[in-house]
Amino acid sequence: MSSCKSVYEPREDSTMLETWVKKHTFGKVLDMGTGSGIQAIAAAHKQNVSFVLAADAQKGVIGYCKKNIKNRKIKFVQSDLFKNIKGKFDTIVFNPPYLPQELKLKDLTIEGGKRGYEVIERFLDDVNNFLNPNGVILMVFSSLTKKEKVEESVKNNLLEFEELEKQHVFFEDIYVYLLRKREFLRRLENRGIVNVKYLAKGHRGLLFTGLYKSKKIAIKTKNPQSTAVGRIENEAKWLERLNKLGIGPKLLIQDKGYLAYEYIDGDFIIDYLKKSNNSKIKKTIKNIFNQLFNLDKLKIDKEEMHHPLKHIIISKNKPYLIDFERVRHSQNPKNVTQFCQFLMSWHLINILDKKNIKIDKSRLMMLAKIYKNSPTQSNFKKIAGII
Ligand SMILES: C[S@@+](CC[C@H](N)C(=O)[O-])C[C@H]1O[C@@H](n2cnc3c(N)ncnc32)[C@H](O)[C@@H]1O
């Protein structure tokens, strides 16, 4: 065999992974960061493996492999992670470069970014688009690669993991993980949603983003830590109704345990107020008031409007009410009066003051009281007119 100094000579991590490759690989295999080709060869020797694509970012490595490895099942490609990869695989194997650059080893085959886990993070962010629904990922990494960061990335990409092996070698622990798509992810993909990524956690819901019919969407499912019952179903029911009145982001999918709606790319209300000018702010606040008055008229309580920091997003100067989990019918809905409360807070008065919008707090308080007792159109107009 000819040698090449950019080729990673198999070490403990390679042989540990190889053992599991021999056990778990099947179907079409992608060996990412193939190096000497050790994993690709182990996979190709298996009867239940039909094809192996061995990829590496380094041209020299690919040249070396093409010259030295002759196996009909294996094809080689130079690719920075998935850049030149097409199609889907049943097994994806990865022995990534995982050491932090801070160790100053200056070696591309083993350094995985400044902190060590960046290449793994990039890999996990994309891998689902190349993995069949029941496919598996076999990956090795070290305790020098912040394990909790790797696991966070696994979780954020809706994968689940099993630790197959852990070995202490000199100054580090080496782990081999088997990863699979979580059932929830498989269900989303089944509906044509791809690129699913964790976005945020609320008290009651977990929020993900995804691509559906080439558009970015938000997906909400129950936060497993929440004891609240039926919130997702409630939100889907109300969103469907309120969409007809031009309220809320457009509901796209409603399924068991989750709903998906158009992703609103904009700013939460405080950020918006801080960065917008006087006339835009006035128009936006009026628009919000109108939406809230419509809800009041229909005896629908949105709740949380006295503190709507994460409940209103403004996109292209259009305000969207979001989060309809707690919406309910009420004889005395408080949407308008709660929003008045919000505008009367010192924080808001200060922000608006900087934009030359003066809120007469005592007058607004008086108008809100009148409206509370008699929520008529004319009483509402007086409130909206204060801005
Ligand atoms: C630790 S070695 C593993 C080699 C071999 N698979 C093994 O198990 O011994 C990591 C390999 O990943 C390759 N690599 C590094 N960054 C990469 C990237 N962004 N995309 C693809 N391969 C990469 C390196 O060139 C190197 O060959």
The ligand as a Tripos MOL2 file, in Angstrom:
@<TRIPOS>MOLECULE
LIG
   27    29     1     0     0
SMALL
NO_CHARGES

@<TRIPOS>ATOM
      1 C1        -10.5590   10.6220   12.6790 C.3       1 LIG1
      2 S1        -10.4010   10.4040   10.9650 S.3       1 LIG1
      3 C2        -11.3100    8.9060   10.7190 C.3       1 LIG1
      4 C3        -10.8080    8.0580    9.5800 C.3       1 LIG1
      5 C4        -11.4760    6.7040    9.4660 C.3       1 LIG1
      6 N1        -12.8720    6.7810    9.1620 N.3       1 LIG1
      7 C5        -11.2800    5.8830   10.7300 C.2       1 LIG1
      8 O1        -12.2610    5.4720   11.3350 O.co2     1 LIG1
      9 O2        -10.1050    5.6150   11.0860 O.co2     1 LIG1
     10 C6        -11.4570   11.6850   10.3560 C.3       1 LIG1
     11 C7        -11.5350   11.8080    8.8450 C.3       1 LIG1
     12 O3        -12.5320   12.7890    8.5380 O.3       1 LIG1
     13 C8        -12.0630   13.5790    7.4680 C.3       1 LIG1
     14 N2        -12.7430   14.8690    7.5770 N.ar      1 LIG1
     15 C9        -12.4630   15.9490    8.3520 C.ar      1 LIG1
     16 N3        -13.3460   16.9300    8.1790 N.ar      1 LIG1
     17 C10       -14.2110   16.4740    7.2640 C.ar      1 LIG1
     18 C11       -15.3530   17.0400    6.6300 C.ar      1 LIG1
     19 N4        -15.7690   18.2770    6.9220 N.pl3     1 LIG1
     20 N5        -16.0070   16.3110    5.7030 N.ar      1 LIG1
     21 C12       -15.5900   15.0520    5.3950 C.ar      1 LIG1
     22 N6        -14.5290   14.4740    5.9610 N.ar      1 LIG1
     23 C13       -13.8500   15.1760    6.8740 C.ar      1 LIG1
     24 C14       -10.5820   13.6840    7.6760 C.3       1 LIG1
     25 O4         -9.9250   13.9970    6.4720 O.3       1 LIG1
     26 C15       -10.2560   12.2890    8.2000 C.3       1 LIG1
     27 O5         -9.9180   11.4400    7.1410 O.3       1 LIG1
@<TRIPOS>BOND
     1     1     2 1
     2     2     3 1
     3     2    10 1
     4     3     4 1
     5     4     5 1
     6     5     6 1
     7     5     7 1
     8     7     8 2
     9     7     9 1
    10    10    11 1
    11    11    12 1
    12    11    26 1
    13    12    13 1
    14    13    14 1
    15    13    24 1
    16    14    15 ar
    17    14    23 ar
    18    15    16 ar
    19    16    17 ar
    20    17    18 ar
    21    17    23 ar
    22    18    19 1
    23    18    20 ar
    24    20    21 ar
    25    21    22 ar
    26    22    23 ar
    27    24    25 1
    28    24    26 1
    29    26    27 1
@<TRIPOS>SUBSTRUCTURE
     1 LIG1         1 GROUP 0 **** ****
